[in-house]
Amino acid sequence: MPSKTFDGSDASSAHIPLHRLPKGSRAKVVEIVASALFGDMDDQVTLRLKELGFLPGATLQVIGFGLFGTDPIAVRINGTKFGLRRAEAEKVLAILHSA
């Protein structure tokens, strides 16, 4: 069964790319998906994200965004803060935590 993608409707159950989560939101990582943007380096980028703790089931919080909502995207996961480029954040799919 293919993953649901975020279209703005029913955000509580949709798999939302990390870069589309609002500031301050908490979410659970569902999976890291492939991205043609990284070409032959995609596997290495995926591995690096996993090494940083972006594993299925991990809870994250979006801390903020760069100037005018651009790079970097500041995220807290496993008690550590990271700055991700938008292209990296697009690879991480998550589900919003319910209040």
C-alpha positions in Angstrom: 0.0 0.0 0.0 1.5 3.4 -1.0 2.1 6.0 1.6 -0.4 8.8 1.9 1.0 12.2 1.0 0.1 15.6 2.4 -2.5 17.5 0.5 -3.8 19.7 3.3 -6.9 17.5 4.1 -7.1 15.3 7.1 -3.7 16.4 8.4 -4.1 14.2 11.5 -3.5 11.0 9.6 -1.6 12.1 6.6 2.1 11.5 6.1 3.5 15.0 6.0 6.9 15.9 4.7 8.9 17.5 7.5 9.4 20.8 5.6 5.6 21.3 5.5 5.1 21.0 9.3 4.3 24.2 11.1 6.6 25.8 13.5 6.2 24.4 17.0 4.5 21.2 15.9 5.4 17.8 17.2 5.3 14.8 15.0 6.4 11.1 14.8 8.7 10.0 12.0 7.0 7.5 9.7 9.7 6.9 7.1 12.5 8.4 5.0 11.7 8.4 1.3 14.0 8.5 -1.7 14.5 11.8 -3.5 15.8 12.1 -7.1 17.2 15.5 -6.1 20.2 13.8 -4.5 20.9 11.4 -7.4 23.5 8.8 -6.6 24.0 10.3 -3.2 20.4 9.6 -2.0 21.4 6.5 -0.1 24.1 8.4 1.8 21.7 11.2 2.7 19.2 8.7 3.9 21.8 6.9 6.0 23.0 10.3 7.5 19.4 11.2 8.5 19.0 7.8 10.2 22.3 8.3 12.0 21.1 11.6 13.3 18.0 9.9 14.8 15.4 10.3 12.1 14.1 6.8 12.5 10.5 5.5 12.3 8.8 6.1 15.6 11.1 8.9 16.7 9.4 12.1 18.0 10.5 15.4 16.6 9.6 19.1 17.1 9.9 21.8 14.5 11.7 24.7 16.2 11.7 27.2 13.4 12.7 28.2 9.9 15.4 30.4 8.4 14.8 33.9 7.2 11.5 34.3 5.3 10.7 30.6 5.9 13.7 29.3 4.0 16.6 27.0 4.9 17.6 25.9 7.5 14.7 24.1 9.2 15.5 23.8 12.9 14.3 20.5 14.4 14.7 18.9 17.8 14.9 15.1 17.8 16.0 12.9 20.7 16.9 16.0 22.7 19.3 17.3 20.1 18.7 20.3 17.7 19.6 20.0 14.0 19.4 22.4 11.1 18.3 20.6 7.9 18.2 21.9 4.4 14.7 21.9 2.8 15.7 19.1 0.4 16.7 16.9 3.3 13.6 17.7 5.3 11.4 16.7 2.3 12.7 13.1 2.6 11.3 12.7 6.2 7.7 11.8 6.3 5.9 12.3 9.7 2.5 12.2 11.3 1.4 15.1 13.6 1.0 14.2 17.2 -2.6 14.8 18.4 -3.0 17.4 21.1 
